Amino acid sequence: MCSLRDFEGMNKETRAYRLLSRHQLDNLAPVHYGTFIMPDESWGAVILGDVGEASHCYSWDRSGINTEEL
């Protein structure tokens, strides 16, 4: 389990990636990224290098992926 402070720190990092990509500095930031909270309240990050629909937010139920598969 992570602390809220750690999760907030990770969100600051992803906001920084978002700002970099807005200025088209893609060599410094991944194309798509995101943070999520696992069902056990630990956190993780997703960084994808493709141009898929990663900017959309999904719940675990809607994603079709369970935590064991991940």
PDB file of N, CA, C, O and CB in Angstrom:
ATOM      1  N   MET A   1       0.825  -1.175   0.000  1.00  0.00           N
ATOM      2  CA  MET A   1       0.000   0.000   0.000  1.00  0.00           C
ATOM      3  C   MET A   1       0.876   1.248   0.000  1.00  0.00           C
ATOM      4  O   MET A   1       1.914   1.279   0.662  1.00  0.00           O
ATOM      5  CB  MET A   1      -0.942  -0.008   1.200  1.00  0.00           C
ATOM      6  N   CYS A   2       0.475   2.246  -0.717  1.00  0.00           N
ATOM      7  CA  CYS A   2       1.249   3.482  -0.768  1.00  0.00           C
ATOM      8  C   CYS A   2       0.555   4.558   0.048  1.00  0.00           C
ATOM      9  O   CYS A   2      -0.638   4.477   0.343  1.00  0.00           O
ATOM     10  CB  CYS A   2       1.444   3.951  -2.225  1.00  0.00           C
ATOM     11  N   SER A   3       1.315   5.539   0.393  1.00  0.00           N
ATOM     12  CA  SER A   3       0.728   6.663   1.115  1.00  0.00           C
ATOM     13  C   SER A   3       0.121   7.638   0.112  1.00  0.00           C
ATOM     14  O   SER A   3       0.476   7.640  -1.066  1.00  0.00           O
ATOM     15  CB  SER A   3       1.789   7.373   2.004  1.00  0.00           C
ATOM     16  N   LEU A   4      -0.786   8.452   0.595  1.00  0.00           N
ATOM     17  CA  LEU A   4      -1.376   9.478  -0.258  1.00  0.00           C
ATOM     18  C   LEU A   4      -0.305  10.440  -0.756  1.00  0.00           C
ATOM     19  O   LEU A   4      -0.388  10.929  -1.883  1.00  0.00           O
ATOM     20  CB  LEU A   4      -2.470  10.244   0.499  1.00  0.00           C
ATOM     21  N   ARG A   5       0.692  10.711   0.064  1.00  0.00           N
ATOM     22  CA  ARG A   5       1.792  11.600  -0.328  1.00  0.00           C
ATOM     23  C   ARG A   5       2.534  11.044  -1.546  1.00  0.00           C
ATOM     24  O   ARG A   5       2.852  11.788  -2.474  1.00  0.00           O
ATOM     25  CB  ARG A   5       2.774  11.793   0.849  1.00  0.00           C
ATOM     26  N   ASP A   6       2.810   9.722  -1.542  1.00  0.00           N
ATOM     27  CA  ASP A   6       3.483   9.104  -2.687  1.00  0.00           C
ATOM     28  C   ASP A   6       2.623   9.198  -3.940  1.00  0.00           C
ATOM     29  O   ASP A   6       3.125   9.501  -5.023  1.00  0.00           O
ATOM     30  CB  ASP A   6       3.815   7.638  -2.387  1.00  0.00           C
ATOM     31  N   PHE A   7       1.319   8.937  -3.790  1.00  0.00           N
ATOM     32  CA  PHE A   7       0.424   8.997  -4.941  1.00  0.00           C
ATOM     33  C   PHE A   7       0.356  10.416  -5.499  1.00  0.00           C
ATOM     34  O   PHE A   7       0.363  10.604  -6.715  1.00  0.00           O
ATOM     35  CB  PHE A   7      -0.980   8.510  -4.556  1.00  0.00           C
ATOM     36  N   GLU A   8       0.290  11.408  -4.622  1.00  0.00           N
ATOM     37  CA  GLU A   8       0.264  12.802  -5.076  1.00  0.00           C
ATOM     38  C   GLU A   8       1.561  13.167  -5.795  1.00  0.00           C
ATOM     39  O   GLU A   8       1.539  13.923  -6.767  1.00  0.00           O
ATOM     40  CB  GLU A   8       0.037  13.751  -3.887  1.00  0.00           C
ATOM     41  N   GLY A   9       2.684  12.637  -5.327  1.00  0.00           N
ATOM     42  CA  GLY A   9       3.960  12.860  -6.001  1.00  0.00           C
ATOM     43  C   GLY A   9       3.961  12.293  -7.400  1.00  0.00           C
ATOM     44  O   GLY A   9       4.466  12.924  -8.329  1.00  0.00           O
ATOM     45  N   MET A  10       3.397  11.098  -7.564  1.00  0.00           N
ATOM     46  CA  MET A  10       3.322  10.485  -8.883  1.00  0.00           C
ATOM     47  C   MET A  10       2.407  11.295  -9.800  1.00  0.00           C
ATOM     48  O   MET A  10       2.703  11.453 -10.984  1.00  0.00           O
ATOM     49  CB  MET A  10       2.824   9.035  -8.775  1.00  0.00           C
ATOM     50  N   ASN A  11       1.314  11.801  -9.270  1.00  0.00           N
ATOM     51  CA  ASN A  11       0.428  12.630 -10.088  1.00  0.00           C
ATOM     52  C   ASN A  11       1.117  13.910 -10.539  1.00  0.00           C
ATOM     53  O   ASN A  11       0.877  14.375 -11.653  1.00  0.00           O
ATOM     54  CB  ASN A  11      -0.841  12.971  -9.314  1.00  0.00           C
ATOM     55  N   LYS A  12       1.969  14.491  -9.696  1.00  0.00           N
ATOM     56  CA  LYS A  12       2.734  15.678 -10.101  1.00  0.00           C
ATOM     57  C   LYS A  12       3.647  15.340 -11.273  1.00  0.00           C
ATOM     58  O   LYS A  12       3.803  16.136 -12.199  1.00  0.00           O
ATOM     59  CB  LYS A  12       3.564  16.229  -8.916  1.00  0.00           C
ATOM     60  N   GLU A  13       4.245  14.164 -11.226  1.00  0.00           N
ATOM     61  CA  GLU A  13       5.129  13.747 -12.322  1.00  0.00           C
ATOM     62  C   GLU A  13       4.350  13.589 -13.621  1.00  0.00           C
ATOM     63  O   GLU A  13       4.819  14.023 -14.674  1.00  0.00           O
ATOM     64  CB  GLU A  13       5.836  12.429 -11.970  1.00  0.00           C
ATOM     65  N   THR A  14       3.174  12.980 -13.568  1.00  0.00           N
ATOM     66  CA  THR A  14       2.402  12.824 -14.804  1.00  0.00           C
ATOM     67  C   THR A  14       1.885  14.164 -15.310  1.00  0.00           C
ATOM     68  O   THR A  14       1.754  14.352 -16.520  1.00  0.00           O
ATOM     69  CB  THR A  14       1.231  11.866 -14.583  1.00  0.00           C
ATOM     70  N   ARG A  15       1.589  15.099 -14.412  1.00  0.00           N
ATOM     71  CA  ARG A  15       1.209  16.449 -14.859  1.00  0.00           C
ATOM     72  C   ARG A  15       2.378  17.116 -15.586  1.00  0.00           C
ATOM     73  O   ARG A  15       2.182  17.831 -16.568  1.00  0.00           O
ATOM     74  CB  ARG A  15       0.758  17.321 -13.654  1.00  0.00           C
ATOM     75  N   ALA A  16       3.584  16.878 -15.099  1.00  0.00           N
ATOM     76  CA  ALA A  16       4.768  17.429 -15.775  1.00  0.00           C
ATOM     77  C   ALA A  16       4.900  16.846 -17.177  1.00  0.00           C
ATOM     78  O   ALA A  16       5.196  17.578 -18.121  1.00  0.00           O
ATOM     79  CB  ALA A  16       6.049  17.144 -14.956  1.00  0.00           C
ATOM     80  N   TYR A  17       4.684  15.523 -17.329  1.00  0.00           N
ATOM     81  CA  TYR A  17       4.708  14.912 -18.662  1.00  0.00           C
ATOM     82  C   TYR A  17       3.655  15.551 -19.563  1.00  0.00           C
ATOM     83  O   TYR A  17       3.910  15.809 -20.739  1.00  0.00           O
ATOM     84  CB  TYR A  17       4.474  13.389 -18.566  1.00  0.00           C
ATOM     85  N   ARG A  18       2.474  15.805 -19.006  1.00  0.00           N
ATOM     86  CA  ARG A  18       1.396  16.406 -19.791  1.00  0.00           C
ATOM     87  C   ARG A  18       1.799  17.796 -20.286  1.00  0.00           C
ATOM     88  O   ARG A  18       1.569  18.137 -21.446  1.00  0.00           O
ATOM     89  CB  ARG A  18       0.102  16.492 -18.954  1.00  0.00           C
ATOM     90  N   LEU A  19       2.394  18.587 -19.414  1.00  0.00           N
ATOM     91  CA  LEU A  19       2.842  19.927 -19.815  1.00  0.00           C
ATOM     92  C   LEU A  19       3.922  19.862 -20.884  1.00  0.00           C
ATOM     93  O   LEU A  19       3.908  20.645 -21.834  1.00  0.00           O
ATOM     94  CB  LEU A  19       3.361  20.697 -18.605  1.00  0.00           C
ATOM     95  N   LEU A  20       4.858  18.931 -20.731  1.00  0.00           N
ATOM     96  CA  LEU A  20       5.907  18.784 -21.743  1.00  0.00           C
ATOM     97  C   LEU A  20       5.314  18.408 -23.094  1.00  0.00           C
ATOM     98  O   LEU A  20       5.718  18.952 -24.122  1.00  0.00           O
ATOM     99  CB  LEU A  20       6.929  17.726 -21.306  1.00  0.00           C
ATOM    100  N   SER A  21       4.356  17.480 -23.099  1.00  0.00           N
ATOM    101  CA  SER A  21       3.796  17.041 -24.373  1.00  0.00           C
ATOM    102  C   SER A  21       2.945  18.132 -25.017  1.00  0.00           C
ATOM    103  O   SER A  21       2.834  18.173 -26.243  1.00  0.00           O
ATOM    104  CB  SER A  21       2.962  15.781 -24.173  1.00  0.00           C
ATOM    105  N   ARG A  22       2.344  19.016 -24.225  1.00  0.00           N
ATOM    106  CA  ARG A  22       1.599  20.146 -24.794  1.00  0.00           C
ATOM    107  C   ARG A  22       2.514  21.064 -25.588  1.00  0.00           C
ATOM    108  O   ARG A  22       2.090  21.681 -26.565  1.00  0.00           O
ATOM    109  CB  ARG A  22       0.899  20.941 -23.686  1.00  0.00           C
ATOM    110  N   HIS A  23       3.747  21.150 -25.175  1.00  0.00           N
ATOM    111  CA  HIS A  23       4.715  21.998 -25.872  1.00  0.00           C
ATOM    112  C   HIS A  23       5.484  21.218 -26.932  1.00  0.00           C
ATOM    113  O   HIS A  23       6.519  21.670 -27.422  1.00  0.00           O
ATOM    114  CB  HIS A  23       5.690  22.616 -24.875  1.00  0.00           C
ATOM    115  N   GLN A  24       4.965  20.041 -27.279  1.00  0.00           N
ATOM    116  CA  GLN A  24       5.524  19.183 -28.322  1.00  0.00           C
ATOM    117  C   GLN A  24       6.980  18.820 -28.059  1.00  0.00           C
ATOM    118  O   GLN A  24       7.797  18.767 -28.979  1.00  0.00           O
ATOM    119  CB  GLN A  24       5.407  19.861 -29.667  1.00  0.00           C
ATOM    120  N   LEU A  25       7.287  18.576 -26.808  1.00  0.00           N
ATOM    121  CA  LEU A  25       8.626  18.114 -26.444  1.00  0.00           C
ATOM    122  C   LEU A  25       8.574  16.605 -26.229  1.00  0.00           C
ATOM    123  O   LEU A  25       8.971  16.099 -25.179  1.00  0.00           O
ATOM    124  CB  LEU A  25       9.153  18.847 -25.162  1.00  0.00           C
ATOM    125  N   ASP A  26       8.077  15.894 -27.245  1.00  0.00           N
ATOM    126  CA  ASP A  26       7.832  14.463 -27.105  1.00  0.00           C
ATOM    127  C   ASP A  26       9.098  13.647 -26.911  1.00  0.00           C
ATOM    128  O   ASP A  26       9.036  12.501 -26.464  1.00  0.00           O
ATOM    129  CB  ASP A  26       7.102  13.961 -28.303  1.00  0.00           C
ATOM    130  N   ASN A  27      10.236  14.219 -27.241  1.00  0.00           N
ATOM    131  CA  ASN A  27      11.478  13.492 -26.977  1.00  0.00           C
ATOM    132  C   ASN A  27      11.782  13.471 -25.479  1.00  0.00           C
ATOM    133  O   ASN A  27      12.627  12.693 -25.036  1.00  0.00           O
ATOM    134  CB  ASN A  27      12.650  14.127 -27.750  1.00  0.00           C
ATOM    135  N   LEU A  28      11.109  14.311 -24.696  1.00  0.00           N
ATOM    136  CA  LEU A  28      11.315  14.352 -23.248  1.00  0.00           C
ATOM    137  C   LEU A  28      10.200  13.671 -22.472  1.00  0.00           C
ATOM    138  O   LEU A  28      10.378  13.339 -21.300  1.00  0.00           O
ATOM    139  CB  LEU A  28      11.443  15.777 -22.790  1.00  0.00           C
ATOM    140  N   ALA A  29       9.055  13.458 -23.104  1.00  0.00           N
ATOM    141  CA  ALA A  29       7.905  12.894 -22.401  1.00  0.00           C
ATOM    142  C   ALA A  29       7.298  11.760 -23.219  1.00  0.00           C
ATOM    143  O   ALA A  29       7.301  11.819 -24.448  1.00  0.00           O
ATOM    144  CB  ALA A  29       6.846  13.982 -22.119  1.00  0.00           C
ATOM    145  N   PRO A  30       6.783  10.740 -22.561  1.00  0.00           N
ATOM    146  CA  PRO A  30       6.112   9.657 -23.286  1.00  0.00           C
ATOM    147  C   PRO A  30       4.833  10.173 -23.947  1.00  0.00           C
ATOM    148  O   PRO A  30       4.283  11.200 -23.547  1.00  0.00           O
ATOM    149  CB  PRO A  30       5.786   8.481 -22.330  1.00  0.00           C
ATOM    150  N   VAL A  31       4.378   9.454 -24.949  1.00  0.00           N
ATOM    151  CA  VAL A  31       3.195   9.883 -25.690  1.00  0.00           C
ATOM    152  C   VAL A  31       1.941   9.816 -24.817  1.00  0.00           C
ATOM    153  O   VAL A  31       1.158  10.765 -24.786  1.00  0.00           O
ATOM    154  CB  VAL A  31       3.012   9.021 -26.942  1.00  0.00           C
ATOM    155  N   HIS A  32       1.749   8.723 -24.124  1.00  0.00           N
ATOM    156  CA  HIS A  32       0.584   8.548 -23.256  1.00  0.00           C
ATOM    157  C   HIS A  32       1.045   8.035 -21.907  1.00  0.00           C
ATOM    158  O   HIS A  32       2.027   7.299 -21.816  1.00  0.00           O
ATOM    159  CB  HIS A  32      -0.450   7.577 -23.887  1.00  0.00           C
ATOM    160  N   TYR A  33       0.351   8.415 -20.882  1.00  0.00           N
ATOM    161  CA  TYR A  33       0.755   8.081 -19.520  1.00  0.00           C
ATOM    162  C   TYR A  33      -0.475   8.170 -18.639  1.00  0.00           C
ATOM    163  O   TYR A  33      -1.497   8.721 -19.049  1.00  0.00           O
ATOM    164  CB  TYR A  33       1.892   9.027 -19.003  1.00  0.00           C
ATOM    165  N   GLY A  34      -0.386   7.642 -17.457  1.00  0.00           N
ATOM    166  CA  GLY A  34      -1.494   7.755 -16.520  1.00  0.00           C
ATOM    167  C   GLY A  34      -1.165   7.096 -15.206  1.00  0.00           C
ATOM    168  O   GLY A  34      -0.260   6.266 -15.123  1.00  0.00           O
ATOM    169  N   THR A  35      -1.894   7.462 -14.191  1.00  0.00           N
ATOM    170  CA  THR A  35      -1.762   6.818 -12.893  1.00  0.00           C
ATOM    171  C   THR A  35      -3.081   6.145 -12.567  1.00  0.00           C
ATOM    172  O   THR A  35      -4.133   6.548 -13.064  1.00  0.00           O
ATOM    173  CB  THR A  35      -1.362   7.840 -11.785  1.00  0.00           C
ATOM    174  N   PHE A  36      -3.026   5.148 -11.755  1.00  0.00           N
ATOM    175  CA  PHE A  36      -4.239   4.467 -11.337  1.00  0.00           C
ATOM    176  C   PHE A  36      -4.045   3.921  -9.934  1.00  0.00           C
ATOM    177  O   PHE A  36      -2.918   3.729  -9.478  1.00  0.00           O
ATOM    178  CB  PHE A  36      -4.610   3.336 -12.322  1.00  0.00           C
ATOM    179  N   ILE A  37      -5.146   3.675  -9.263  1.00  0.00           N
ATOM    180  CA  ILE A  37      -5.108   3.052  -7.942  1.00  0.00           C
ATOM    181  C   ILE A  37      -5.604   1.626  -8.098  1.00  0.00           C
ATOM    182  O   ILE A  37      -6.688   1.392  -8.632  1.00  0.00           O
ATOM    183  CB  ILE A  37      -5.973   3.846  -6.896  1.00  0.00           C
ATOM    184  N   MET A  38      -4.808   0.677  -7.632  1.00  0.00           N
ATOM    185  CA  MET A  38      -5.189  -0.727  -7.669  1.00  0.00           C
ATOM    186  C   MET A  38      -6.310  -0.966  -6.661  1.00  0.00           C
ATOM    187  O   MET A  38      -6.487  -0.171  -5.738  1.00  0.00           O
ATOM    188  CB  MET A  38      -3.969  -1.644  -7.372  1.00  0.00           C
ATOM    189  N   PRO A  39      -7.066  -2.045  -6.824  1.00  0.00           N
ATOM    190  CA  PRO A  39      -8.131  -2.348  -5.863  1.00  0.00           C
ATOM    191  C   PRO A  39      -7.642  -2.481  -4.420  1.00  0.00           C
ATOM    192  O   PRO A  39      -8.414  -2.255  -3.488  1.00  0.00           O
ATOM    193  CB  PRO A  39      -8.819  -3.618  -6.266  1.00  0.00           C
ATOM    194  N   ASP A  40      -6.375  -2.843  -4.223  1.00  0.00           N
ATOM    195  CA  ASP A  40      -5.851  -2.940  -2.852  1.00  0.00           C
ATOM    196  C   ASP A  40      -5.283  -1.606  -2.369  1.00  0.00           C
ATOM    197  O   ASP A  40      -4.605  -1.558  -1.342  1.00  0.00           O
ATOM    198  CB  ASP A  40      -4.769  -4.023  -2.775  1.00  0.00           C
ATOM    199  N   GLU A  41      -5.556  -0.517  -3.108  1.00  0.00           N
ATOM    200  CA  GLU A  41      -5.162   0.848  -2.785  1.00  0.00           C
ATOM    201  C   GLU A  41      -3.679   1.145  -3.012  1.00  0.00           C
ATOM    202  O   GLU A  41      -3.211   2.222  -2.641  1.00  0.00           O
ATOM    203  CB  GLU A  41      -5.503   1.132  -1.366  1.00  0.00           C
ATOM    204  N   SER A  42      -2.931   0.219  -3.610  1.00  0.00           N
ATOM    205  CA  SER A  42      -1.582   0.560  -4.046  1.00  0.00           C
ATOM    206  C   SER A  42      -1.722   1.309  -5.372  1.00  0.00           C
ATOM    207  O   SER A  42      -2.803   1.318  -5.960  1.00  0.00           O
ATOM    208  CB  SER A  42      -0.666  -0.730  -4.194  1.00  0.00           C
ATOM    209  N   TRP A  43      -0.653   1.930  -5.844  1.00  0.00           N
ATOM    210  CA  TRP A  43      -0.765   2.692  -7.074  1.00  0.00           C
ATOM    211  C   TRP A  43       0.205   2.184  -8.118  1.00  0.00           C
ATOM    212  O   TRP A  43       1.150   1.456  -7.815  1.00  0.00           O
ATOM    213  CB  TRP A  43      -0.526   4.163  -6.811  1.00  0.00           C
ATOM    214  N   GLY A  44      -0.043   2.576  -9.336  1.00  0.00           N
ATOM    215  CA  GLY A  44       0.843   2.214 -10.425  1.00  0.00           C
ATOM    216  C   GLY A  44       0.772   3.266 -11.510  1.00  0.00           C
ATOM    217  O   GLY A  44      -0.002   4.219 -11.417  1.00  0.00           O
ATOM    218  N   ALA A  45       1.574   3.092 -12.525  1.00  0.00           N
ATOM    219  CA  ALA A  45       1.572   4.027 -13.649  1.00  0.00           C
ATOM    220  C   ALA A  45       1.571   3.246 -14.945  1.00  0.00           C
ATOM    221  O   ALA A  45       2.106   2.140 -15.022  1.00  0.00           O
ATOM    222  CB  ALA A  45       2.790   4.981 -13.588  1.00  0.00           C
ATOM    223  N   VAL A  46       0.975   3.821 -15.942  1.00  0.00           N
ATOM    224  CA  VAL A  46       0.956   3.226 -17.268  1.00  0.00           C
ATOM    225  C   VAL A  46       1.598   4.230 -18.215  1.00  0.00           C
ATOM    226  O   VAL A  46       1.176   5.384 -18.281  1.00  0.00           O
ATOM    227  CB  VAL A  46      -0.505   2.851 -17.721  1.00  0.00           C
ATOM    228  N   ILE A  47       2.604   3.795 -18.938  1.00  0.00           N
ATOM    229  CA  ILE A  47       3.220   4.634 -19.966  1.00  0.00           C
ATOM    230  C   ILE A  47       3.200   3.824 -21.255  1.00  0.00           C
ATOM    231  O   ILE A  47       3.804   2.754 -21.335  1.00  0.00           O
ATOM    232  CB  ILE A  47       4.696   5.075 -19.573  1.00  0.00           C
ATOM    233  N   LEU A  48       2.510   4.334 -22.252  1.00  0.00           N
ATOM    234  CA  LEU A  48       2.368   3.637 -23.525  1.00  0.00           C
ATOM    235  C   LEU A  48       3.062   4.435 -24.612  1.00  0.00           C
ATOM    236  O   LEU A  48       2.990   5.663 -24.636  1.00  0.00           O
ATOM    237  CB  LEU A  48       0.879   3.414 -23.875  1.00  0.00           C
ATOM    238  N   GLY A  49       3.727   3.741 -25.502  1.00  0.00           N
ATOM    239  CA  GLY A  49       4.443   4.427 -26.562  1.00  0.00           C
ATOM    240  C   GLY A  49       3.664   4.555 -27.845  1.00  0.00           C
ATOM    241  O   GLY A  49       4.157   5.147 -28.806  1.00  0.00           O
ATOM    242  N   ASP A  50       2.441   4.009 -27.891  1.00  0.00           N
ATOM    243  CA  ASP A  50       1.675   4.094 -29.133  1.00  0.00           C
ATOM    244  C   ASP A  50       0.735   5.294 -29.096  1.00  0.00           C
ATOM    245  O   ASP A  50       0.774   6.090 -28.158  1.00  0.00           O
ATOM    246  CB  ASP A  50       0.877   2.797 -29.370  1.00  0.00           C
ATOM    247  N   VAL A  51      -0.096   5.418 -30.101  1.00  0.00           N
ATOM    248  CA  VAL A  51      -1.013   6.550 -30.165  1.00  0.00           C
ATOM    249  C   VAL A  51      -2.454   6.078 -29.991  1.00  0.00           C
ATOM    250  O   VAL A  51      -3.359   6.550 -30.679  1.00  0.00           O
ATOM    251  CB  VAL A  51      -0.852   7.300 -31.500  1.00  0.00           C
ATOM    252  N   GLY A  52      -2.657   5.150 -29.072  1.00  0.00           N
ATOM    253  CA  GLY A  52      -3.989   4.615 -28.807  1.00  0.00           C
ATOM    254  C   GLY A  52      -4.850   5.581 -28.025  1.00  0.00           C
ATOM    255  O   GLY A  52      -4.597   6.785 -27.998  1.00  0.00           O
ATOM    256  N   GLU A  53      -5.861   5.040 -27.397  1.00  0.00           N
ATOM    257  CA  GLU A  53      -6.820   5.851 -26.655  1.00  0.00           C
ATOM    258  C   GLU A  53      -6.457   5.913 -25.180  1.00  0.00           C
ATOM    259  O   GLU A  53      -7.348   5.884 -24.331  1.00  0.00           O
ATOM    260  CB  GLU A  53      -8.232   5.297 -26.824  1.00  0.00           C
ATOM    261  N   ALA A  54      -5.189   5.996 -24.856  1.00  0.00           N
ATOM    262  CA  ALA A  54      -4.743   5.944 -23.463  1.00  0.00           C
ATOM    263  C   ALA A  54      -5.150   7.160 -22.652  1.00  0.00           C
ATOM    264  O   ALA A  54      -5.082   7.133 -21.423  1.00  0.00           O
ATOM    265  CB  ALA A  54      -3.258   5.798 -23.414  1.00  0.00           C
ATOM    266  N   SER A  55      -5.568   8.215 -23.311  1.00  0.00           N
ATOM    267  CA  SER A  55      -5.935   9.413 -22.558  1.00  0.00           C
ATOM    268  C   SER A  55      -7.298   9.285 -21.895  1.00  0.00           C
ATOM    269  O   SER A  55      -7.663  10.123 -21.070  1.00  0.00           O
ATOM    270  CB  SER A  55      -5.926  10.621 -23.468  1.00  0.00           C
ATOM    271  N   HIS A  56      -8.057   8.251 -22.239  1.00  0.00           N
ATOM    272  CA  HIS A  56      -9.358   8.038 -21.617  1.00  0.00           C
ATOM    273  C   HIS A  56      -9.182   7.355 -20.273  1.00  0.00           C
ATOM    274  O   HIS A  56      -8.252   6.571 -20.083  1.00  0.00           O
ATOM    275  CB  HIS A  56     -10.273   7.204 -22.531  1.00  0.00           C
ATOM    276  N   CYS A  57     -10.075   7.654 -19.345  1.00  0.00           N
ATOM    277  CA  CYS A  57     -10.023   7.045 -18.016  1.00  0.00           C
ATOM    278  C   CYS A  57     -10.992   5.875 -17.965  1.00  0.00           C
ATOM    279  O   CYS A  57     -12.125   5.980 -18.435  1.00  0.00           O
ATOM    280  CB  CYS A  57     -10.357   8.084 -16.908  1.00  0.00           C
ATOM    281  N   TYR A  58     -10.556   4.786 -17.407  1.00  0.00           N
ATOM    282  CA  TYR A  58     -11.391   3.601 -17.287  1.00  0.00           C
ATOM    283  C   TYR A  58     -11.326   3.067 -15.871  1.00  0.00           C
ATOM    284  O   TYR A  58     -10.292   3.160 -15.209  1.00  0.00           O
ATOM    285  CB  TYR A  58     -10.959   2.523 -18.290  1.00  0.00           C
ATOM    286  N   SER A  59     -12.420   2.512 -15.414  1.00  0.00           N
ATOM    287  CA  SER A  59     -12.408   1.794 -14.143  1.00  0.00           C
ATOM    288  C   SER A  59     -11.921   0.377 -14.427  1.00  0.00           C
ATOM    289  O   SER A  59     -11.855  -0.041 -15.583  1.00  0.00           O
ATOM    290  CB  SER A  59     -13.833   1.789 -13.463  1.00  0.00           C
ATOM    291  N   TRP A  60     -11.581  -0.360 -13.372  1.00  0.00           N
ATOM    292  CA  TRP A  60     -11.157  -1.750 -13.566  1.00  0.00           C
ATOM    293  C   TRP A  60     -12.259  -2.549 -14.237  1.00  0.00           C
ATOM    294  O   TRP A  60     -11.976  -3.397 -15.084  1.00  0.00           O
ATOM    295  CB  TRP A  60     -10.774  -2.397 -12.222  1.00  0.00           C
ATOM    296  N   ASP A  61     -13.518  -2.294 -13.874  1.00  0.00           N
ATOM    297  CA  ASP A  61     -14.630  -3.037 -14.469  1.00  0.00           C
ATOM    298  C   ASP A  61     -14.721  -2.783 -15.967  1.00  0.00           C
ATOM    299  O   ASP A  61     -14.936  -3.713 -16.744  1.00  0.00           O
ATOM    300  CB  ASP A  61     -15.949  -2.658 -13.793  1.00  0.00           C
ATOM    301  N   ARG A  62     -14.558  -1.535 -16.373  1.00  0.00           N
ATOM    302  CA  ARG A  62     -14.663  -1.183 -17.789  1.00  0.00           C
ATOM    303  C   ARG A  62     -13.438  -1.598 -18.589  1.00  0.00           C
ATOM    304  O   ARG A  62     -13.533  -1.779 -19.803  1.00  0.00           O
ATOM    305  CB  ARG A  62     -14.878   0.302 -17.935  1.00  0.00           C
ATOM    306  N   SER A  63     -12.299  -1.753 -17.943  1.00  0.00           N
ATOM    307  CA  SER A  63     -11.070  -2.061 -18.678  1.00  0.00           C
ATOM    308  C   SER A  63     -11.049  -3.481 -19.216  1.00  0.00           C
ATOM    309  O   SER A  63     -10.386  -3.760 -20.216  1.00  0.00           O
ATOM    310  CB  SER A  63      -9.872  -1.844 -17.792  1.00  0.00           C
ATOM    311  N   GLY A  64     -11.774  -4.384 -18.555  1.00  0.00           N
ATOM    312  CA  GLY A  64     -11.744  -5.782 -18.960  1.00  0.00           C
ATOM    313  C   GLY A  64     -10.501  -6.511 -18.491  1.00  0.00           C
ATOM    314  O   GLY A  64     -10.272  -7.652 -18.891  1.00  0.00           O
ATOM    315  N   ILE A  65      -9.696  -5.881 -17.655  1.00  0.00           N
ATOM    316  CA  ILE A  65      -8.467  -6.484 -17.125  1.00  0.00           C
ATOM    317  C   ILE A  65      -8.623  -6.613 -15.623  1.00  0.00           C
ATOM    318  O   ILE A  65      -9.054  -5.676 -14.951  1.00  0.00           O
ATOM    319  CB  ILE A  65      -7.196  -5.633 -17.489  1.00  0.00           C
ATOM    320  N   ASN A  66      -8.269  -7.782 -15.098  1.00  0.00           N
ATOM    321  CA  ASN A  66      -8.280  -7.886 -13.640  1.00  0.00           C
ATOM    322  C   ASN A  66      -6.852  -7.755 -13.118  1.00  0.00           C
ATOM    323  O   ASN A  66      -5.894  -7.831 -13.888  1.00  0.00           O
ATOM    324  CB  ASN A  66      -8.916  -9.233 -13.180  1.00  0.00           C
ATOM    325  N   THR A  67      -6.715  -7.562 -11.830  1.00  0.00           N
ATOM    326  CA  THR A  67      -5.395  -7.293 -11.260  1.00  0.00           C
ATOM    327  C   THR A  67      -4.447  -8.466 -11.406  1.00  0.00           C
ATOM    328  O   THR A  67      -3.236  -8.265 -11.497  1.00  0.00           O
ATOM    329  CB  THR A  67      -5.525  -6.934  -9.807  1.00  0.00           C
ATOM    330  N   GLU A  68      -4.970  -9.695 -11.431  1.00  0.00           N
ATOM    331  CA  GLU A  68      -4.098 -10.859 -11.604  1.00  0.00           C
ATOM    332  C   GLU A  68      -3.459 -10.864 -12.987  1.00  0.00           C
ATOM    333  O   GLU A  68      -2.285 -11.210 -13.125  1.00  0.00           O
ATOM    334  CB  GLU A  68      -4.886 -12.156 -11.385  1.00  0.00           C
ATOM    335  N   GLU A  69      -4.223 -10.482 -14.019  1.00  0.00           N
ATOM    336  CA  GLU A  69      -3.685 -10.424 -15.380  1.00  0.00           C
ATOM    337  C   GLU A  69      -2.627  -9.345 -15.516  1.00  0.00           C
ATOM    338  O   GLU A  69      -1.641  -9.513 -16.233  1.00  0.00           O
ATOM    339  CB  GLU A  69      -4.803 -10.178 -16.383  1.00  0.00           C
ATOM    340  N   LEU A  70      -2.841  -8.227 -14.817  1.00  0.00           N
ATOM    341  CA  LEU A  70      -1.883  -7.130 -14.893  1.00  0.00           C
ATOM    342  C   LEU A  70      -0.571  -7.538 -14.274  1.00  0.00           C
ATOM    343  O   LEU A  70       0.369  -6.744 -14.242  1.00  0.00           O
ATOM    344  CB  LEU A  70      -2.426  -5.883 -14.205  1.00  0.00           C
TER     345      LEU A  70
END
